[in-house]
Amino acid sequence: MHPKDAAIRKRTQIATANRTMFLWVAAVSVLFGFAAVATIFLSQMMIFNEKVLSKKDQTIKILKDNNTNVKELESQIRALDADQALIDSKANADDNAVQVILDALPSDSNWEALGASIRDRLLAGINNLTINSIDFDDEGASISSSQVVNASSSVSASTEMGFRFSVTGNGTALKQVLNNIEKSIRTIDVTSLKFEVQDGDTIIMSIKGRAFYEPIKEVKLVETTVR
């Protein structure tokens, strides 16, 4: 064989071997890449499934706790419904005793109801008593002795409702007003009390105070997105 032909043949075999090696390396790289991607994907799926299972376990625990708390709450409500002090404080005979609690601490700043309560419950039916005015702090609502003027419908961020009123009467009438405030089922805090004597036993009494409300608590099921 001619030496030149042998050299060409060797170079051809080397080139073929290089191409074969390259193809094998490329194929192995592709397989390795697929394996790496599959491993990462499976790992992410396992982690995600663990998160989902963890959230489900938390939900199950919360539901079990809620079921237990509901039974305890029902028992407490039944006990309150049989409480004699609440029964004696009912505004209407047909109301449940628990309604007294709701009346004492309403869920919103109902200024009209507060004004009507002061006028018709605390100050009504007292002999020798004249209502001069009933006003509310920050709301600009004013209530006369004959009617209730609509107060602002906006709900304050605070759970306090400031009010003030002025009445005129003798000592017995004013004492009855203070007794009514003390016995009121509504939570009332008197912050200022002022007396002004006029014409003998006629006295003007000015009271400034606060009433309270408790915003309603909303219980609902929510969906959580697990990422």
N, C-alpha and C positions, 0 to 999 in steps of 0.2 A: 504493500500500500504506500502511496506517495505520502511523504511526511506532511505536506500541506493539507492533504485530505484528512489525515489523522487529527491535525490541529483543529480543523473546522468541525470535525465530528465531536471532539472534546468540548469545544466551545458551545456547540448545540446542546450537548448533554447537560452542561453546566447551566445554561439558560433555562432548559426545561426543568431542571431540579430547582432553580430559583423561583420559577413561576409556581411550581407545585408547592414549595415551602410557603410562598406568599399566600396562595389560596388557603392552605391549611391554617396559617396564622390568622387570616381574615375571618375564616369560618369559626375558629375558636374564639376570636374576639367578639363576633356577633353573638355566639352562644353565651359567652360570659356576660355580655351586655344584657341579653334577655333575662338571664338568671339573676343578675343584680337588680334589674327593674322589677322582676317578679318578687324577689325577696323584700324589696322596699315596699311594694304595694301590699304584700301580705302582712308585713309588720304594721303598716298604717291601718289596715283593716282590723288587725288584732287590737291595736290601741284604741281605735274608734269603738269597737264592740265592747271593750272594757269600760269605756266612758258611758256608753248607752246602758250597760248593765248596772253601773254604779248609780246613774240617775234613776233607773227603774227601782233599785233597792231603796233609794232615798224617798221616792214617791210612795212606795208601799209602806215604809215606816211612818211617813206623815199621815197617810190614810188610816193606818191602824191607830195612831195616836189620836187622830180626829174622832174616830169612832168611839174610842174610850172617853174622850173629853165630852162628846155629845151626850153620852149616857149620864155623866156626872153633872153636866149643865142642866139636863132635863130634871134630874133629882133636885137640884138647887132651886129651879124655877117652881117646881111643885111645892117645895118648902116655903118659898116666898109667897106663893099664891094662897097659902093657908096662914100667913102671918097676920095676927089680929091687928097689930098696929097699922099695917098697910090697908087692911080691910076697913078699919075705922077712918082712914084718910082718903078713901075713894071719893072722887068728885061726883060720880054717878053710880047709883046702886048696881047698874048692869055691867059696869066695868070690871075687868080682872084686877086683882090686887097689884099685879106687876105693873099695871098702867100707871100707878102712883109714881113709880120710879121713873118711868118715861116722862111723866108730866113734870117731875122735879128737876130732871136734867135732860132737856130736849136735845135733839140732834143738830139743830141749826140755830142761827141768830134770828129768831122770829120776833122782831121788834113789836109788831102789832099784838101778838099773843102776850108778850111781856107787859105792854101797856094796858091791855085789857085786864090782865091778871091783877096788876097794881090797882087799877081803878075799880074793878068790879069785885075783887076778893079782899084786898087789904084795906081799901078806903071806903067801901060801900057799906051802907046800913049803920053808920055811926052817927048818933045824934049830935047835933051842934057842931058838925064838922063841914067845912067848905073846902073843896079842892080848888086851889089857885092855878096850878099848872103841873104838867108832867112832861119832862124833856129827856132826850137821849143824847149822850155824848157822841160826838163825831158823826152822827147820822142826820142831825138837823130835824128829827121828827119831833112833833109837839102834839101832846094829847090834852084836850080840854076836859072839863067835867062832864061834857055831854056827848062827845064823840071821839073816835080814834082816827087820827090822820095817818094816811099810809106812810110808812117809813121806807127808807131805801131798801131795795131788795138785795143789795150786794152783801155777801157774807164776809165778815172781817176775818183776817188771818188769825186773830186772837180768839180764844174761847171765852172771853169776857165781854159783857155788854154793860157799859156804864150808863147810869140813869140818875135823875134827880127829880124830886117833886117838892111842891110847897103846899101846905094846907093851913087852914085857920080854924081854931076852935078853942074850947076851954081845956083845962088840965085833964079832965076825965076823958074827953074825946081823943086828945093826943096820946094819952096813955094807952087807950084801946088800939090806936094805930101801931104803936110800938109792940104791943102784945100780938097783934095780927102778923106783923113782920116776923116776930120770933117763932110763931107757930106755923108759918107758911111752909108747905112742903117744897117750895121752890128754894134753891140754894141762893141766898141773898147775903151779901156782905155790906154792911153799912160802914162807909168810910168817913162820913162827915155828918154831924148833927148840930143844927143851929136853931136857937129860939129867939124870937123878938116879941116883946110884950106890947100889946096895944089896948087901950081903953079898959083898964081894970083887969078882968080875968081872961080877956081875949088874947090869944097867943098865936103868932105865926111860926110854924115849925118847918124848917127846910132840911131835907134829907138828901144826901148824895150817897150812892152805893153802886154795887156791881152785882149783876146776875151772871150765871154761867151756863154754858152748853157744852156738850160733848159730841164732836163730829162723828157721824155714823161710820162704823167699821164695815168694810165690804169684804165678804168672803167669796172667793171664786176660784175656779180651776184655771190654770194658765198653761200654755204650751211653751216648752223650752227647746230651743234648737241646739243640738249637740254638734260641735264642729271638731 
